[in-house]
Amino acid sequence: MNAAIIFILLLVLMLTGMPISISLGLTVLTFLFGFTNVPLESVALKLFTGIEKFEIMAIPFFILAGNFLTHGGVARRMINFASSMVGHWYGGLGLAGVLACALFAAVFVYKDMRLKDVPRVLLNSANMSAMFLYIITNAVLFSFIMTNENIPQALADWMLGHGLGMITFLLAVNVILLLAGNFMEPSSIVLIFAPILFPVAMKLGIDPVHFGIIMVVNMEVGMCHPPVGLNLYVASGITKMGITELTVAVWPWLLAMLGFLMVVTYWPGLSLWFPRMLGMM
């Protein structure tokens, strides 16, 4: 019953057009005040301790590095360089984008950047970092109420009690995430579904790295498949093609992506061989 209340609240708020971060926060607060006796002190403590993680420091520094590259002109130079290297090949624009992203990952700052731009870059980076941390904070609270109500554990027990094992669970995960990818962007999908699905996956004995890769591939495919995949509309705007025409053109590639998704889902070794080779597992 509590799970139904949580998701109905979240769905209603999202249907109003409210940003996902605010929808999550209001869902949590409404449920906590109206349907539980959880002390506010524990909520406040969870609010701050939830983002006290060393890994989260990567977010503001990554944003800062990106803004330095953009304002310093390095990003434009990298794109031009990548286009000169691979732009003449078939599909050169996409290849240039991949190569430019690889170059971006290897560059952190540019010495020729005029000092007057530094305060503006720092302020923009701080604003963007605050936005992402606000989203993460609300996601932490959402995860907190899911755990407090034992919703993931109840779901796992129900599946095991009905003889639904790992294969069925992974199939259900694929269907849910593919459908969600039609009308939600990846960060929203992670914030809503990861707190629910991840504990169930762990209880079923699924490797966390493998499960994370399954989620990423699902979100990539979900944004490309009809009828309302977000990337279809982006491609439609760029190519000036109708959605129906674009859908017909994308089907062979979509089928290949779905086939790859099935391979990734049911062949854990494909996802885990590299971390194991590096001694990370």
Disulfide bonds with the S-S distance in Angstrom:
none
